[in-house]
Amino acid sequence: MSTTIRSGSGAGAEVAQPPPRKLAEPKPLSDPVTAMMRYQSPLRYPGAKAGIGKLINEIVKSAAKPLGRPSLFVEPFAGGAATSLRLAGLGTVDRVLLADADPLVANFWTAVAQDTSWLVDRMWDEPITLERWDYWRRWCPSRQDDRELAVKCLFLNRTTFSGILHGRAGPIGGRAQTSGYPLDCRFNRPELQKRLEFVGDLYRTNRLLDVWCKDWEATLADVAEWYPQLLPDRVVAYLDPPYLEKSAKLYGRSFDPAGGYAPSPESAKHARWLHACEHLRLAEYLRRKARYRWILSYDYHDRLLQSPSLYRARRMTPSSEDKDLLGVREWRISRRMLTMRYTAAGASTRSSTREVLLTTLPPSTLPVVQSAD
Ligand SMILES: C[S@@+](CC[C@H](N)C(=O)[O-])C[C@H]1O[C@@H](n2cnc3c(N)ncnc32)[C@H](O)[C@@H]1O
């Protein structure tokens, strides 16, 4: 399993790569029940909504009728990986591949998949206290592949406000711990054990192919290089990038290389500019270079569908060179607006947010939906 970071802005230098894991036939799960539950991911993730996973499962299932069941579903911005875990568990796709540029997140998934029992034992041994919360906030590994990174990721994700791994979010329940939500209120060990073991099960049964720590573009390039036997029509990339706005406050690795904490107004301006460039780089790639079918979800913003540099186009427009040499196709780009309903922690009423889903899967596969929850 690779924890290598390659290419792309802010992604760091290239280091040695282990060989890719071979494609093998998926086997039956030992725990098919967890696959049917509402949640499979052990991580709470800002931006992750269970409703999108259900909807994408329907879209991919319906696209399998004309195109065949996907051999690979790749999630280059994996985060909490809710959608991939659902599709792999239900067998909607043969296998999934998770990748994220944040070493904390990638190391977590690597440990869950490969060292499941170790991580489960380590989770039971870890005291959930404010002292440990402060410890994990300060702790930095001396080696990039230290297994304890997985513990840090799980601990902070389950004990920090909204599951935010980034530096400024505080502990659930605050420093005083006087609210009705104590620090450990989201750290249900038996439930977490079930979900961690479910991921280990996916890995052992070849339904979780691998975990990579890479920039999204390197992930998509390496899938093509390492698995040339996969047919472009049978690979679906699901991209759920950082939000167009606010993401620097939510993710350890947003598209903003300063992580939202630039030291001066001038560098903050520069960071915002780079952040915007990253969204443009992704859009350019998806409109002109993507060799695989893709599904993209974004928090809704007028600019997204109006700007020609983002997603105004209704069809992919690859260069003749990329068409001839790489086989990039002129797939139609379909879109759907979604209203996501959710209940915020501590609130008694439901709120909603707008998302947009874009895809090059056949338009007939997109259900006419108004809301997903
Ligand atoms: C919106 S979250 C993904 C949430 C995920 N879909 C889920 O269900 O939890 C975006 C993720 O992209 C990762 N990320 C940010 N920049 C990246 C890059 N250049 N390449 C790959 N991953 C990146 C962040 O670390 C974060 O985990």
Ligand as a Chemical Component Dictionary entry (heavy atoms), coordinates in Angstrom:
data_LIG
# 
_chem_comp.id                   LIG 
_chem_comp.type                 NON-POLYMER 
_chem_comp.pdbx_formal_charge   0 
_chem_comp.three_letter_code    LIG 
# 
loop_
_chem_comp_atom.comp_id 
_chem_comp_atom.atom_id 
_chem_comp_atom.alt_atom_id 
_chem_comp_atom.type_symbol 
_chem_comp_atom.charge 
_chem_comp_atom.model_Cartn_x 
_chem_comp_atom.model_Cartn_y 
_chem_comp_atom.model_Cartn_z 
_chem_comp_atom.pdbx_ordinal 
LIG C1  C1  C 0  -14.906 17.440 0.655  1  
LIG S1  S1  S 1  -13.670 16.447 1.375  2  
LIG C2  C2  C 0  -14.152 14.873 0.800  3  
LIG C3  C3  C 0  -15.271 14.301 1.611  4  
LIG C4  C4  C 0  -15.612 12.883 1.217  5  
LIG N1  N1  N 0  -16.256 12.816 -0.065 6  
LIG C5  C5  C 0  -16.500 12.214 2.269  7  
LIG O1  O1  O 0  -17.522 11.606 1.963  8  
LIG O2  O2  O -1 -16.137 12.307 3.445  9  
LIG C6  C6  C 0  -12.254 16.872 0.445  10 
LIG C7  C7  C 0  -10.999 16.014 0.725  11 
LIG O3  O3  O 0  -10.042 16.346 -0.301 12 
LIG C8  C8  C 0  -8.724  16.292 0.252  13 
LIG N2  N2  N 0  -7.856  17.100 -0.629 14 
LIG C9  C9  C 0  -7.650  18.447 -0.642 15 
LIG N3  N3  N 0  -6.832  18.815 -1.638 16 
LIG C10 C10 C 0  -6.521  17.670 -2.316 17 
LIG C11 C11 C 0  -5.742  17.387 -3.472 18 
LIG N4  N4  N 0  -5.083  18.354 -4.131 19 
LIG N5  N5  N 0  -5.679  16.113 -3.913 20 
LIG C12 C12 C 0  -6.310  15.110 -3.247 21 
LIG N6  N6  N 0  -7.050  15.318 -2.119 22 
LIG C13 C13 C 0  -7.163  16.572 -1.662 23 
LIG C14 C14 C 0  -8.908  16.829 1.675  24 
LIG O4  O4  O 0  -7.860  16.321 2.505  25 
LIG C15 C15 C 0  -10.295 16.278 2.056  26 
LIG O5  O5  O 0  -10.155 15.048 2.740  27 
# 
loop_
_chem_comp_bond.comp_id 
_chem_comp_bond.atom_id_1 
_chem_comp_bond.atom_id_2 
_chem_comp_bond.value_order 
_chem_comp_bond.pdbx_ordinal 
LIG C1  S1  SING 1  
LIG S1  C2  SING 2  
LIG S1  C6  SING 3  
LIG C2  C3  SING 4  
LIG C3  C4  SING 5  
LIG C4  N1  SING 6  
LIG C4  C5  SING 7  
LIG C5  O1  DOUB 8  
LIG C5  O2  SING 9  
LIG C6  C7  SING 10 
LIG C7  O3  SING 11 
LIG C7  C15 SING 12 
LIG O3  C8  SING 13 
LIG C8  N2  SING 14 
LIG C8  C14 SING 15 
LIG N2  C9  SING 16 
LIG N2  C13 SING 17 
LIG C9  N3  DOUB 18 
LIG N3  C10 SING 19 
LIG C10 C11 SING 20 
LIG C10 C13 DOUB 21 
LIG C11 N4  SING 22 
LIG C11 N5  DOUB 23 
LIG N5  C12 SING 24 
LIG C12 N6  DOUB 25 
LIG N6  C13 SING 26 
LIG C14 O4  SING 27 
LIG C14 C15 SING 28 
LIG C15 O5  SING 29 
# 
